[in-house]
Amino acid sequence: MQRWEAQVNIILARIGQHLEKTGMAETKFGRCAVGDPRLIGDLRRGRIPRPAMVARIESYIAQREGAR
């Protein structure tokens, strides 16, 4: 497994945990976090997120979890 594949798996796991906690739909998460409703599906199909996108995803999750 390449380094970027591991990173994608980690971010997908983090997103999955967040979706499970919140009950949010995958498309809504993508739209709210980065403005792309296809984000999760694309990541599963091999899209490689740049560091700025990973930071936006992490920031969105942190903000949502901090608001709870």
Backbone torsions as a table, in degrees:
resi	resn	phi	psi	omega
1	MET	NA	132.8	179.4
2	GLN	-80.9	162.8	-177.2
3	ARG	-57.8	-44.0	-178.4
4	TRP	-66.8	-31.9	177.3
5	GLU	-65.3	-41.0	177.9
6	ALA	-63.8	-41.4	179.2
7	GLN	-62.8	-42.5	178.8
8	VAL	-63.3	-43.3	179.0
9	ASN	-61.9	-39.6	179.3
10	ILE	-65.7	-46.5	-178.2
11	ILE	-67.9	-37.0	176.4
12	LEU	-64.2	-39.0	177.5
13	ALA	-64.5	-42.4	179.5
14	ARG	-63.5	-44.0	177.5
15	ILE	-62.8	-44.8	-179.7
16	GLY	-58.8	-41.4	177.2
17	GLN	-62.5	-42.9	-179.9
18	HIS	-64.4	-44.0	-179.6
19	LEU	-63.9	-38.3	178.7
20	GLU	-64.2	-41.8	179.3
21	LYS	-66.5	-40.2	-172.0
22	THR	-96.5	-20.9	-175.9
23	GLY	75.3	12.9	-179.1
24	MET	-74.0	144.0	176.8
25	ALA	-72.6	151.0	-179.9
26	GLU	-58.6	-43.5	-177.6
27	THR	-67.9	-36.6	178.3
28	LYS	-66.8	-40.8	177.9
29	PHE	-58.2	-50.7	-179.1
30	GLY	-59.1	-42.3	-179.7
31	ARG	-65.1	-44.8	-177.6
32	CYS	-72.2	-40.4	-175.3
33	ALA	-75.1	-44.2	-174.1
34	VAL	-136.0	4.6	178.9
35	GLY	79.0	21.3	-177.5
36	ASP	-136.3	103.4	-178.6
37	PRO	-65.6	-16.4	179.8
38	ARG	-92.7	5.5	-173.9
39	LEU	-49.6	-56.0	-173.1
40	ILE	-65.7	-45.0	177.4
41	GLY	-60.4	-41.7	178.7
42	ASP	-64.6	-40.7	177.9
43	LEU	-62.2	-41.1	178.5
44	ARG	-64.7	-29.8	-179.3
45	ARG	-90.6	7.4	173.2
46	GLY	112.6	2.0	177.5
47	ARG	-61.6	135.3	179.9
48	ILE	-103.6	113.3	-179.2
49	PRO	-77.1	140.2	174.8
50	ARG	-76.9	160.7	-179.0
51	PRO	-54.9	-36.2	179.6
52	ALA	-64.6	-37.3	179.0
53	MET	-69.3	-42.0	177.6
54	VAL	-59.7	-41.0	178.8
55	ALA	-63.5	-40.4	178.2
56	ARG	-64.8	-40.9	178.4
57	ILE	-63.2	-50.0	180.0
58	GLU	-60.6	-41.4	179.4
59	SER	-63.6	-43.4	179.6
60	TYR	-61.5	-46.2	179.9
61	ILE	-62.7	-44.6	-179.4
62	ALA	-61.8	-41.5	178.7
63	GLN	-64.1	-44.2	-179.7
64	ARG	-65.8	-39.9	-179.4
65	GLU	-74.9	-28.7	176.6
66	GLY	-72.2	-23.9	-179.0
67	ALA	-81.4	-11.4	-177.5
68	ARG	-81.1	NA	NA
